[in-house]
Amino acid sequence: MADDRRPPPHRNRDPYGTAPLPDGDRVHRKPEPDLPPITAGQKLTALLCALVIVAAVVIGALR
């Protein structure tokens, strides 16, 4: 005969999901780290990129 008994549940597996948090307990987000201000070099690089893109669009439109 076949064994119709179910295997015992795994110890590390909760079939009903995680338990609800008690009243008053909340899950808090970690505060985001403060980012340093943008340096002059980064501003200059962004400006150069924007200038190259604008020049490419203008050259493409004039062709």
Buried (B, 14 or more C-beta within 10 A) or exposed (E): EEEEEEEEEEEEEEEEEEEEEEEEEEEEEEEEEEEEEEEEEEEEEEEEEEEEEEEEEEEEEEE
